[in-house]
């Protein structure tokens, strides 16, 4: 199936909008205090750990969060 130049332009513009959107979201995230960023990250981990079957993986993030708690960087 041939792709028209109009389709290519549309996809380029869409890509540019998505790039800007992702940059804005990343900037807002980086502006948050470290504790809030860790809290959000932990919530995402908890929400997805059942479907991810982390027990079968070697990159379980639990030790990372435990170290952050001990250092006072994160409180659940």
Order of alpha helices (4+ residues) and beta strands (2+ residues): alpha-alpha-alpha
